[in-house]
Amino acid sequence: MFEGETTGSLSPVKGVLTKAMARLKIAEGIYLDEGCVETRFTRSGGPGGQKVNTSDSAVQLFLELSCAGFPDDMVDRLHKIAGGRIGADGRLMIACSTHRSQARNRKLAMARLVRLLRRAAAKPKKRKRTRPSRAAREKRLRNKRRKSEKKRMRRKPDPTEH
């Protein structure tokens, strides 16, 4: 279970998960209300079998980005990181059909969503410009001269130089 997560149960409507509102901590001051996450269960791929043995074990999580209320810079980073997983309607989709169990797939999909949001919440460090030291510049030029001299010595002698 995640920090702040509550347990949920399936409603009588097939494929809809009802939950008490829970908040997941993404970063300092940034929380995800689980009410913004829509969960759908679909048939998982793989070998068929009899109709009686099939179940909706694959999970699709949809996060309404406008509902979540994340900072603008985080949403911009999320668009770069998530790429094609954000649809034209502005919803982020995470799918999981790794396990045969619906509960395990849902837990894994939620973990993927939280991991993705935490990556987007982390502000990239600004690059600090540095300059090479005088000794480093001199060393580079010394090595450059040495290499140039070595290559010059490999050439055939120029008969017009004498």
Disulfide bonds with the S-S distance in Angstrom:
Cys36-Cys67 2.26
